[in-house]
Amino acid sequence: MANKLARYQSMRDFSKTAEPSGRARVKPAQHLRYVIQKHAATRLHYDFRLELDGVFKSWAVTKGPSLDPHERRLAVEVEDHPLDYGDFEGVIPKGQYGGGSVMLWDRGYWAPEPGTDAHDGLAKGDLKIVLQGERLHGGFVLVRMKRDRDGGARNNWLLIKHRDEFARDEDDDALLKENASSVASGRSMEDIAAGKGKAPTPFMTASQRKADSVWQSRPRDAAPAGVAAAMPDFIEPQLCKSVTRPPPGGGWAHEVKFDGYRLQIRVKDGKAIIRTRKGLDWTKKFAAIGKAAEGMPDCILDGEAVALDADGQPNFPALQAALSGGRSEDLIYFAFDLLFLDGRDLRGLPLKERKAKLQALLGADEPRLRYVEHFETSGDAVWQSACRLELEGIVSKRLDAPYRSGRGEAWMKAKCRGGHEVVIGGWTGEKGRMRSLLVGVYRDEGLVYVGRVGTGFGSEVVRKLLPKLEAVKATKNPFTGPNAPRKVGDITWAKPELVAEIEFAGFTGDGNVRQASFKGLREDKPAKDVEAEEPMPAEKAELTEPTPKPAASRRKGQAVVMGVTISNPDKPLWPNSADSDEPVTKLELAQYMEAVADWMMPHIEGRPCSIVRTPDGIDGERFFQRHAGAGASDLISQVEVFGDHKPYIQVDRPEALAALAQSGASEYHPWNCRAHEPETPGRLIFDLDPAPDVTFDDVIAAARDVRDHLEAVGLIAFCKTTGGKGLHVVTPLAPPTGELDWPTAKAFAKTLCERMAKDEPERFVVNMSKAKRGGRIFLDYLRNDRLSTAVAPLSPRARDGATVSFPLNWTQVRAGLDPRRYTIRTTPALLTKTSAWADYFESERSLETAIKRLG
């Protein structure tokens, strides 16, 4: 033995250092042991030691171990150490070899990977091992670097995590950060350096090695009951990856996504501490929940605090109101995970076992602490049910996965409606008032502007919010980048300190939020942590195991789009498209509606909508429908309209577009009201319908003339193709300050068109009789009536060529424009390249003012 430790002993003066000399006898154990010591020497590193042949084979791992299989950590082989070194924790004096503080960071048992030999692995430079410790578990490999294998001057290895149930992608150093105290004494490096705290409990030299129980001979598919460990003060939470739809297939637990505050409850000796996801102590804010948890055994719970509305659904504004009013008794904590229990770390267990223990722990007695049920059936079905109930969405979690801090692939969230955290960088409104918020998110270049939030502000919300805005008022624009807003009108800048939760209808082409609505301020997240969150398709997420693509999954005779089964998917609805002689099928229609849904929805949502159905193709019989009729899909909303005894069709969710495509709906014609306000005009539409002998270039010139007339009275105009031979000029209207009814809006449109026709009678006519149109363009103002409709932006047309009504920039409205280039097949790609209508919802202007200017 002495010869194995000769180098170790020659490098130390044991009259000066408290390190063990190696002369003490250490009893052998049933299993080989390992320790990892955090060592603050000249450079901080982690000493990795494996018991073999009566000594510790040792490596200095420069950055420490990682659970990410992609991480390759340099491990420099050093001299063998004595086995009693495995109990050393303290300070090596300066001037001695390795001077600095030493912490026992992890310890446990190891074995060569089944089917391998440790001595052969060391000799070949490829040592595969399995660890079962207090912090590390599963397979690792030590690989000697190639240049050092055959007589190299150095002895460098790489320590790499094997991919198994304990692997954690993108972990990097998260494991080290969340476990910063000693496993033997609970002390920090600072306490050890200062000589404070209790001495470490022995492991290598203990007369009874209780840690032997950590290593268990068990079936490969059986999970341990958790490992004995000191309970940390806080654990960085596991986070979700955003996806557009839930992951398909089995092996997932699907839970309701709560609209509240993510909180961690730590109970120790009957005292509960509640922390936010960033570790802030909010025990006082949630006093009633903390009191309810006091009777529990020592544990750490992960969950979310919410307020429920009258229908029993989570309501974020109600949560804000309860907190601001100090009414924590109105709140409920929904626990969805159990991380520690009775001195055992459960994070290595599969989710299914953790949830079983959580359910047994909570029971059903305490109404403020509730267990989150989950579903193991089709994630898409659960998601659609959640959306029908107007919940925020669902979270899908791998049932066989351990708990891993940070954002990985095991947890995914699919929202029913757009939601985002944003940083407030300014607001608009006269002094002492607030009309809208200017918001952004952080990217590499700084705080990037993502648009305005103009709704969701009741008088009580403004009363509470405005003083907080005034407190962070600034003179400097906080936004960066080419889209940063300029100081115009009544804008007031704000220091980027306040974080808001918003709901929105999707992103514009240049990355701004559409139809954003304010939900409340978030105090649990620093502004610097608010980054852009772009959901990926669930099928593109890097799953541990590949799963089939959910969109348009095919079975014999049918397909699935947005969760809707499309029967007869190959049935031709258009004999061709303008860009191809191939028929356009029913499945292609449904897939097109899915592709454009996010852009299209803000323009049709909340408005009664008539549809044109061509179930046997555009050459077959056509059906014009305002009412859904018996047997209609539950995905299609129906709205009561004054003056009609039957409810109208209304498209309030993207899935409804797929359901309508299944019925052969090939055109969408919504009302022009404001969303969910059928009696209030929301836009004016001018339909330019040319006579057969008028060229399309003449129509283009006419559209620009209508735009000029609208701008002359203070309105902002937008243009789109109709999918036919004409163009639509559209102007969005601001909410009226007084009584603005449909007859008034129609009268304005009629007057403007009549004046254009009077000024240039050789070009324009306002009489719809085709006999009187010869060589002229009919300025159709009749779309601007309560019951009138106009084809929606991006709606397909039941016409030859499978064309669509496509939004345009005014720079595109020029000679040479070809409306037939915009088809069901070409539009999805073209839509990603255009910024047309990006500022549509910010361009609403007062019709009352325009009427006065028109005179």
KEMIVEX-232255 format. One record per residue (C-alpha): residue in three letters; x, y, z. Coordinates in steps of 0.2 Angstrom, whole numbers, padded with zeros to 4 digits, always signed. Layout:
AlaXYZ...
END
This chain:
Met+0000+0000+0000Ala+0014+0012+0004Asn+0021+0012-0013Lys+0004+0017-0020Leu+0003+0032-0009Ala+0022+0037-0009Arg+0019+0051-0022Tyr+0004+0058-0012Gln+0014+0058+0005Ser+0029+0066-0003Met+0019+0081-0008Arg+0013+0085+0009Asp+0019+0091+0026Phe+0007+0082+0038Ser+0014+0093+0053Lys+0006+0108+0044Thr-0009+0101+0035Ala-0024+0092+0043Glu-0026+0080+0027Pro-0025+0062+0032Ser-0008+0054+0029Gly-0015+0037+0023Arg-0009+0027+0038Ala-0026+0024+0046Arg-0035+0008+0041Val-0051+0009+0032Lys-0063-0006+0033Pro-0068-0012+0016Ala-0087-0010+0011Gln-0099-0021+0002His-0098-0009-0013Leu-0084+0002-0020Arg-0086+0020-0014Tyr-0083+0037-0022Val-0082+0055-0016Ile-0082+0072-0025Gln-0073+0086-0016Lys-0076+0104-0021His-0058+0112-0019Ala-0055+0131-0019Ala-0036+0130-0023Thr-0028+0142-0035Arg-0042+0138-0046Leu-0059+0131-0041His-0061+0113-0046Tyr-0069+0097-0041Asp-0059+0082-0035Phe-0067+0066-0042Arg-0061+0050-0032Leu-0065+0032-0036Glu-0060+0018-0023Leu-0050+0004-0032Asp-0037-0008-0025Gly-0037+0000-0008Val-0034+0019-0014Phe-0044+0033-0022Lys-0040+0034-0040Ser-0041+0053-0042Trp-0045+0066-0056Ala-0046+0085-0054Val-0062+0090-0064Thr-0059+0108-0069Lys-0077+0114-0071Gly-0085+0100-0060Pro-0097+0086-0066Ser-0112+0090-0077Leu-0128+0080-0081Asp-0128+0086-0099Pro-0122+0072-0110His-0116+0085-0122Glu-0104+0093-0109Arg-0086+0086-0109Arg-0078+0091-0093Leu-0058+0090-0093Ala-0053+0078-0079Val-0034+0079-0075Glu-0028+0062-0067Val-0018+0066-0051Glu-0009+0055-0038Asp-0019+0041-0029His-0026+0047-0012Pro-0029+0037+0004Leu-0047+0031+0007Asp-0048+0041+0023Tyr-0046+0056+0013Gly-0065+0053+0008Asp-0069+0060+0025Phe-0058+0076+0024Glu-0067+0093+0024Gly-0058+0108+0030Val-0044+0120+0025Ile-0027+0116+0017Pro-0015+0129+0023Lys-0008+0141+0011Gly+0010+0136+0005Gln+0005+0118+0006Tyr+0001+0108-0010Gly-0017+0112-0015Gly-0019+0126-0002Gly-0037+0131+0000Ser-0054+0125+0006Val-0061+0108+0003Met-0079+0103+0004Leu-0087+0086+0003Trp-0099+0089-0011Asp-0105+0072-0015Arg-0102+0054-0010Gly-0109+0037-0013Tyr-0105+0020-0022Trp-0099+0016-0039Ala-0097+0000-0050Pro-0090-0003-0067Glu-0104-0003-0080Pro-0111-0021-0082Gly-0100-0031-0094Thr-0084-0020-0092Asp-0069-0021-0081Ala-0062-0006-0071His-0044-0011-0073Asp-0046-0014-0092Gly-0055+0003-0093Leu-0041+0012-0084Ala-0028+0004-0095Lys-0037+0007-0111Gly-0042+0025-0106Asp-0061+0021-0107Leu-0068+0019-0090Lys-0087+0017-0090Ile-0095+0018-0072Val-0112+0019-0064Leu-0114+0030-0049Gln-0127+0030-0035Gly-0123+0044-0023Glu-0132+0058-0014Arg-0131+0070-0029Leu-0125+0060-0044His-0134+0045-0051Gly-0132+0034-0067Gly-0119+0031-0080Phe-0104+0041-0083Val-0088+0038-0093Leu-0070+0044-0091Val-0061+0044-0108Arg-0043+0048-0109Met-0039+0060-0122Lys-0031+0053-0137Arg-0014+0062-0137Asp-0011+0056-0119Arg-0015+0038-0121Asp+0002+0032-0128Gly+0015+0039-0118Gly+0009+0057-0118Ala+0017+0070-0107Arg+0000+0073-0098Asn-0013+0063-0092Asn-0029+0072-0097Trp-0046+0063-0097Leu-0064+0069-0101Leu-0079+0066-0089Ile-0095+0063-0099Lys-0113+0059-0093His-0121+0044-0101Arg-0138+0047-0108Asp-0150+0039-0096Glu-0165+0043-0085Phe-0153+0055-0075Ala-0147+0065-0089Arg-0152+0083-0091Asp-0150+0091-0107Glu-0144+0109-0107Asp-0140+0107-0088Asp-0122+0114-0090Asp-0118+0120-0072Ala-0136+0120-0065Leu-0132+0105-0054Leu-0117+0113-0046Lys-0127+0129-0043Glu-0142+0121-0035Asn-0131+0111-0024Ala-0119+0123-0016Ser-0118+0115+0002Ser-0108+0100+0009Val-0117+0083+0009Ala-0108+0079+0025Ser-0110+0095+0036Gly-0122+0106+0026Arg-0109+0120+0027Ser-0105+0132+0013Met-0087+0135+0006Glu-0087+0151+0016Asp-0092+0143+0032Ile-0078+0130+0029Ala-0065+0143+0026Ala-0070+0152+0042Gly-0070+0136+0052Lys-0089+0138+0056Gly-0102+0125+0058Lys-0103+0107+0063Ala-0090+0094+0058Pro-0094+0082+0043Thr-0102+0066+0047Pro-0090+0051+0043Phe-0092+0040+0028Met-0076+0031+0025Thr-0072+0029+0043Ala-0089+0027+0051Ser-0092+0011+0061Gln-0109+0010+0054Arg-0110+0015+0036Lys-0128+0020+0034Ala-0125+0026+0017Asp-0123+0008+0011Ser-0142+0008+0009Val-0141+0021-0005Trp-0134+0007-0016Gln-0148-0005-0020Ser-0149-0021-0030Arg-0165-0018-0039Pro-0173-0022-0056Arg-0168-0011-0070Asp-0186-0004-0072Ala-0188-0001-0053Ala-0185+0017-0046Pro-0177+0020-0030Ala-0187+0027-0016Gly-0176+0043-0016Val-0159+0046-0008Ala-0155+0052+0009Ala-0149+0070+0008Ala-0149+0087+0017Met-0164+0097+0011Pro-0158+0113+0002Asp-0166+0130+0005Phe-0172+0132-0013Ile-0171+0122-0029Glu-0171+0130-0046Pro-0188+0125-0054Gln-0190+0114-0069Leu-0197+0124-0084Cys-0207+0121-0099Lys-0203+0122-0117Ser-0216+0131-0127Val-0224+0121-0141Thr-0238+0125-0153Arg-0248+0108-0149Pro-0246+0095-0135Pro-0234+0080-0139Pro-0243+0065-0146Gly-0241+0047-0141Gly-0241+0039-0124Gly-0230+0041-0109Trp-0235+0059-0105Ala-0245+0067-0090His-0256+0081-0096Glu-0260+0094-0083Val-0270+0110-0083Lys-0259+0126-0085Phe-0263+0137-0071Asp-0264+0156-0073Gly-0255+0161-0057Tyr-0238+0162-0048Arg-0226+0148-0048Leu-0221+0145-0030Gln-0210+0133-0020Ile-0215+0128-0002Arg-0202+0122+0009Val-0208+0114+0026Lys-0195+0111+0039Asp-0199+0107+0057Gly-0216+0113+0055Lys-0211+0130+0048Ala-0216+0134+0030Ile-0206+0146+0018Ile-0213+0151+0002Arg-0202+0156-0013Thr-0205+0162-0030Arg-0197+0154-0045Lys-0182+0166-0043Gly-0180+0162-0025Leu-0188+0177-0017Asp-0196+0174+0000Trp-0215+0178-0002Thr-0220+0169+0014Lys-0229+0185+0020Lys-0238+0188+0004Phe-0245+0170+0004Ala-0247+0169+0023Ala-0263+0158+0023Ile-0256+0146+0011Gly-0240+0145+0022Lys-0251+0142+0038Ala-0260+0128+0029Ala-0243+0119+0025Glu-0236+0121+0043Gly-0243+0104+0049Met-0235+0094+0035Pro-0219+0083+0037Asp-0202+0090+0031Cys-0204+0092+0012Ile-0202+0103-0004Leu-0217+0106-0015Asp-0218+0113-0032Gly-0234+0121-0038Glu-0244+0137-0042Ala-0254+0149-0032Val-0270+0155-0040Ala-0287+0164-0037Leu-0302+0156-0044Asp-0317+0166-0052Ala-0335+0162-0050Asp-0334+0148-0062Gly-0320+0140-0053Gln-0307+0144-0066Pro-0290+0152-0063Asn-0290+0171-0065Phe-0274+0181-0064Pro-0282+0198-0062Ala-0291+0191-0047Leu-0275+0185-0040Gln-0267+0202-0042Ala-0282+0210-0033Ala-0281+0197-0018Leu-0262+0201-0016Ser-0264+0220-0017Gly-0278+0219-0004Gly-0268+0207+0008Arg-0282+0193+0006Ser-0271+0178+0004Glu-0285+0168+0012Asp-0294+0169-0006Leu-0279+0160-0014Ile-0276+0141-0017Tyr-0260+0132-0020Phe-0261+0118-0033Ala-0246+0107-0030Phe-0240+0097-0045Asp-0223+0090-0039Leu-0214+0084-0023Leu-0195+0086-0023Phe-0191+0081-0005Leu-0199+0071+0008Asp-0193+0066+0026Gly-0175+0068+0022Arg-0175+0060+0005Asp-0172+0068-0012Leu-0185+0062-0024Arg-0179+0072-0039Gly-0171+0056-0047Leu-0188+0047-0046Pro-0199+0046-0061Leu-0213+0059-0061Lys-0226+0045-0059Glu-0219+0040-0043Arg-0216+0058-0036Lys-0235+0062-0040Ala-0241+0046-0031Lys-0231+0051-0016Leu-0238+0069-0018Gln-0256+0063-0019Ala-0254+0052-0003Leu-0246+0067+0006Leu-0259+0080+0002Gly-0275+0070+0004Ala-0291+0080+0003Asp-0292+0088+0020Glu-0284+0105+0017Pro-0294+0116+0004Arg-0279+0128+0001Leu-0267+0114-0004Arg-0273+0104-0018Tyr-0266+0090-0028Val-0265+0093-0047Glu-0273+0079-0056His-0267+0073-0073Phe-0273+0064-0089Glu-0263+0051-0098Thr-0275+0050-0113Ser-0272+0060-0129Gly-0264+0076-0126Asp-0273+0084-0140Ala-0290+0079-0133Val-0285+0086-0116Trp-0279+0102-0124Gln-0295+0105-0134Ser-0305+0102-0119Ala-0295+0115-0109Cys-0297+0127-0123Arg-0316+0125-0124Leu-0316+0129-0105Glu-0306+0145-0109Leu-0292+0139-0098Glu-0274+0145-0102Gly-0268+0129-0109Ile-0260+0112-0103Val-0243+0106-0098Ser-0237+0089-0104Lys-0224+0080-0094Arg-0214+0064-0097Leu-0220+0051-0084Asp-0204+0042-0083Ala-0193+0058-0081Pro-0184+0064-0066Tyr-0185+0082-0060Arg-0172+0093-0068Ser-0170+0111-0065Gly-0170+0123-0080Arg-0178+0121-0097Gly-0177+0104-0105Glu-0187+0092-0116Ala-0197+0083-0102Trp-0210+0097-0099Met-0219+0106-0113Lys-0233+0119-0113Ala-0246+0121-0126Lys-0257+0137-0124Cys-0274+0140-0129Arg-0272+0158-0131Gly-0256+0169-0133Gly-0248+0174-0117His-0232+0183-0113Glu-0222+0192-0100Val-0216+0209-0107Val-0206+0224-0100Ile-0215+0241-0099Gly-0204+0254-0108Gly-0217+0268-0109Trp-0235+0273-0110Thr-0246+0284-0119Gly-0259+0296-0113Glu-0261+0314-0107Lys-0254+0319-0090Gly-0262+0309-0076Arg-0270+0297-0088Met-0265+0281-0097Arg-0271+0274-0114Ser-0259+0261-0119Leu-0242+0253-0114Leu-0226+0252-0124Val-0218+0235-0121Gly-0203+0225-0126Val-0193+0209-0122Tyr-0174+0207-0120Arg-0164+0200-0134Asp-0145+0201-0137Glu-0146+0218-0143Gly-0156+0225-0128Leu-0174+0229-0125Val-0183+0226-0141Tyr-0199+0234-0144Val-0214+0222-0147Gly-0228+0234-0149Arg-0242+0242-0138Val-0255+0235-0126Gly-0271+0244-0128Thr-0284+0235-0119Gly-0287+0227-0102Phe-0287+0243-0092Gly-0302+0246-0082Ser-0303+0262-0071Glu-0298+0252-0056Val-0283+0245-0065Val-0277+0262-0071Arg-0279+0269-0054Lys-0267+0257-0046Leu-0255+0255-0061Leu-0252+0274-0065Pro-0243+0278-0049Lys-0231+0263-0052Leu-0228+0270-0070Glu-0225+0287-0063Ala-0212+0280-0051Val-0202+0274-0065Lys-0204+0288-0077Ala-0188+0292-0088Thr-0182+0304-0100Lys-0173+0291-0111Asn-0180+0279-0123Pro-0176+0262-0116Phe-0179+0252-0133Thr-0166+0248-0145Gly-0166+0241-0163Pro-0173+0247-0179Asn-0191+0245-0173Ala-0189+0256-0158Pro-0203+0269-0156Arg-0199+0287-0158Lys-0205+0301-0145Val-0221+0307-0153Gly-0237+0314-0146Asp-0241+0309-0128Ile-0228+0295-0126Thr-0219+0295-0109Trp-0204+0284-0107Ala-0201+0272-0092Lys-0186+0264-0084Pro-0187+0245-0089Glu-0191+0239-0072Leu-0210+0234-0072Val-0215+0217-0079Ala-0232+0214-0086Glu-0242+0199-0091Ile-0251+0201-0107Glu-0263+0191-0118Phe-0262+0193-0137Ala-0268+0186-0153Gly-0251+0182-0161Phe-0236+0191-0169Thr-0235+0202-0184Gly-0223+0199-0198Asp-0210+0211-0189Gly-0212+0203-0172Asn-0225+0214-0164Val-0239+0207-0153Arg-0256+0209-0161Gln-0272+0214-0151Ala-0262+0213-0134Ser-0272+0214-0118Phe-0265+0218-0101Lys-0268+0205-0087Gly-0257+0212-0073Leu-0240+0216-0066Arg-0228+0202-0061Glu-0217+0205-0046Asp-0210+0188-0046Lys-0198+0190-0061Pro-0184+0203-0064Ala-0186+0213-0080Lys-0169+0207-0086Asp-0176+0189-0087Val-0190+0193-0099Glu-0185+0186-0115Ala-0194+0182-0132Glu-0203+0165-0131Glu-0206+0158-0148Pro-0216+0141-0147Met-0210+0127-0158Pro-0220+0114-0166Ala-0221+0100-0153Glu-0215+0088-0166Lys-0199+0098-0168Ala-0194+0098-0150Glu-0179+0087-0146Leu-0188+0073-0137Thr-0179+0060-0128Glu-0188+0048-0139Pro-0194+0052-0156Thr-0213+0054-0158Pro-0224+0055-0173Lys-0229+0072-0181Pro-0246+0077-0175Ala-0251+0089-0189Ala-0260+0081-0203Ser-0257+0063-0196Arg-0264+0051-0209Arg-0274+0035-0207Lys-0283+0026-0221Gly-0296+0038-0228Gln-0293+0052-0216Ala-0281+0065-0208Val-0280+0075-0193Val-0276+0094-0193Met-0277+0105-0177Gly-0285+0090-0169Val-0299+0089-0181Thr-0301+0073-0191Ile-0302+0077-0210Ser-0313+0064-0219Asn-0309+0061-0238Pro-0293+0071-0237Asp-0289+0068-0255Lys-0305+0075-0261Pro-0302+0089-0274Leu-0311+0105-0270Trp-0302+0116-0283Pro-0298+0108-0300Asn-0282+0118-0300Ser-0273+0132-0293Ala-0266+0147-0302Asp-0248+0141-0300Ser-0252+0122-0303Asp-0263+0111-0313Glu-0264+0099-0299Pro-0281+0099-0290Val-0282+0107-0272Thr-0288+0094-0260Lys-0298+0096-0244Leu-0283+0091-0234Glu-0273+0105-0242Leu-0287+0117-0237Ala-0287+0112-0219Gln-0268+0113-0219Tyr-0269+0131-0227Met-0281+0137-0213Glu-0269+0130-0200Ala-0254+0139-0208Val-0262+0156-0209Ala-0273+0155-0193Asp-0262+0165-0182Trp-0262+0180-0194Met-0280+0178-0199Met-0289+0176-0182Pro-0288+0194-0176His-0298+0199-0191Ile-0312+0187-0189Glu-0312+0182-0171Gly-0327+0189-0161Arg-0337+0194-0176Pro-0352+0185-0184Cys-0346+0176-0200Ser-0355+0169-0215Ile-0346+0155-0224Val-0347+0148-0242Arg-0347+0129-0242Thr-0342+0119-0257Pro-0342+0101-0250Asp-0341+0094-0268Gly-0329+0106-0275Ile-0331+0124-0282Asp-0340+0116-0298Gly-0353+0108-0287Glu-0367+0115-0277Arg-0363+0130-0265Phe-0371+0133-0248Phe-0371+0151-0240Gln-0372+0149-0222Arg-0374+0161-0207His-0380+0148-0195Ala-0371+0133-0189Gly-0385+0121-0190Ala-0388+0104-0181Gly-0373+0093-0179Ala-0360+0108-0180Ser-0343+0105-0172Asp-0341+0111-0154Leu-0326+0121-0160Ile-0337+0133-0169Ser-0344+0147-0158Gln-0362+0153-0160Val-0367+0171-0156Glu-0384+0178-0153Val-0387+0193-0164Phe-0401+0206-0161Gly-0415+0204-0174Asp-0412+0186-0179His-0419+0171-0169Lys-0405+0159-0174Pro-0387+0161-0168Tyr-0374+0166-0181Ile-0357+0157-0184Gln-0342+0165-0176Val-0324+0159-0177Asp-0316+0162-0160Arg-0301+0149-0161Pro-0290+0142-0174Glu-0297+0124-0173Ala-0313+0131-0179Leu-0305+0134-0195Ala-0300+0116-0197Ala-0318+0111-0192Leu-0325+0122-0205Ala-0313+0116-0218Gln-0319+0098-0214Ser-0336+0104-0219Gly-0330+0111-0236Ala-0330+0130-0231Ser-0320+0139-0244Glu-0324+0157-0240Tyr-0326+0167-0224His-0336+0183-0224Pro-0336+0191-0206Trp-0345+0207-0201Asn-0335+0223-0200Cys-0339+0227-0182Arg-0327+0228-0168Ala-0323+0211-0160His-0337+0205-0149Glu-0346+0222-0152Pro-0358+0218-0166Glu-0367+0235-0165Thr-0351+0245-0166Pro-0342+0248-0183Gly-0324+0242-0182Arg-0318+0245-0200Leu-0324+0253-0217Ile-0322+0243-0233Phe-0322+0250-0250Asp-0324+0237-0263Leu-0317+0242-0280Asp-0327+0232-0293Pro-0321+0236-0311Ala-0332+0234-0327Pro-0325+0220-0339Asp-0317+0233-0350Val-0307+0241-0336Thr-0289+0236-0333Phe-0282+0230-0317Asp-0269+0244-0317Asp-0284+0256-0317Val-0291+0247-0301Ile-0273+0249-0293Ala-0274+0268-0297Ala-0292+0269-0290Ala-0286+0261-0274Arg-0272+0273-0271Asp-0285+0287-0274Val-0297+0280-0261Arg-0282+0279-0249Asp-0278+0298-0252His-0296+0303-0249Leu-0296+0293-0233Glu-0280+0300-0227Ala-0286+0318-0231Val-0299+0316-0217Gly-0287+0308-0204Leu-0290+0289-0208Ile-0277+0276-0212Ala-0280+0265-0226Phe-0274+0247-0230Cys-0276+0237-0246Lys-0279+0218-0250Thr-0283+0208-0265Thr-0301+0201-0266Gly-0295+0185-0273Gly-0304+0190-0289Lys-0302+0205-0301Gly-0304+0219-0288Leu-0296+0227-0273His-0302+0231-0255Val-0297+0247-0247Val-0299+0245-0228Thr-0298+0257-0214Pro-0298+0252-0195Leu-0309+0263-0184Ala-0305+0268-0166Pro-0318+0264-0152Pro-0331+0278-0153Thr-0331+0291-0139Gly-0350+0294-0142Glu-0364+0286-0151Leu-0357+0279-0168Asp-0370+0268-0177Trp-0370+0258-0193Pro-0381+0271-0203Thr-0368+0284-0198Ala-0353+0274-0204Lys-0362+0269-0220Ala-0367+0287-0224Phe-0349+0293-0222Ala-0343+0279-0234Lys-0357+0284-0246Thr-0353+0302-0246Leu-0334+0299-0249Cys-0338+0288-0264Glu-0351+0300-0271Arg-0338+0314-0270Met-0325+0304-0279Ala-0338+0299-0293Lys-0343+0317-0295Asp-0326+0323-0296Glu-0321+0310-0309Pro-0337+0303-0317Glu-0327+0295-0331Arg-0318+0284-0319Phe-0330+0280-0305Val-0348+0276-0302Val-0358+0273-0286Asn-0373+0265-0294Met-0372+0246-0293Ser-0381+0243-0309Lys-0369+0234-0321Ala-0377+0242-0336Lys-0371+0259-0330Arg-0353+0254-0326Gly-0346+0253-0344Gly-0328+0258-0343Arg-0329+0263-0325Ile-0325+0256-0307Phe-0340+0253-0295Leu-0335+0261-0278Asp-0345+0249-0268Tyr-0348+0257-0251Leu-0362+0245-0247Arg-0351+0233-0236Asn-0352+0246-0222Asp-0369+0241-0215Arg-0373+0231-0199Leu-0378+0215-0208Ser-0365+0217-0223Thr-0350+0207-0224Ala-0333+0207-0234Val-0321+0193-0238Ala-0309+0191-0224Pro-0290+0194-0226Leu-0282+0177-0231Ser-0299+0169-0234Pro-0298+0157-0249Arg-0311+0160-0263Ala-0322+0147-0271Arg-0315+0153-0288Asp-0304+0145-0302Gly-0286+0146-0297Ala-0288+0143-0278Thr-0284+0162-0275Val-0285+0170-0258Ser-0288+0188-0252Phe-0270+0194-0248Pro-0265+0209-0238Leu-0253+0221-0247Asn-0241+0235-0243Trp-0244+0250-0253Thr-0228+0248-0261Gln-0235+0233-0269Val-0250+0242-0275Arg-0243+0247-0292Ala-0243+0243-0310Gly-0239+0225-0313Leu-0248+0218-0297Asp-0254+0201-0301Pro-0268+0195-0288Arg-0267+0177-0295Arg-0250+0174-0288Tyr-0258+0173-0271Thr-0265+0155-0269Ile-0269+0142-0256Arg-0252+0135-0260Thr-0241+0150-0262Thr-0248+0161-0248Pro-0241+0153-0232Ala-0223+0156-0239Leu-0227+0173-0245Leu-0235+0178-0228Thr-0218+0175-0219Lys-0209+0187-0230Thr-0221+0202-0229Ser-0224+0216-0216Ala-0241+0220-0224Trp-0254+0226-0211Ala-0241+0225-0197Asp-0247+0241-0189Tyr-0266+0238-0193Phe-0272+0238-0175Glu-0261+0253-0170Ser-0269+0263-0185Glu-0287+0264-0178Arg-0293+0282-0180Ser-0308+0291-0175Leu-0323+0291-0188Glu-0331+0305-0178Thr-0316+0316-0182Ala-0316+0310-0200Ile-0334+0315-0202Lys-0331+0332-0196Arg-0317+0334-0208Leu-0327+0328-0223Gly-0340+0341-0219
END
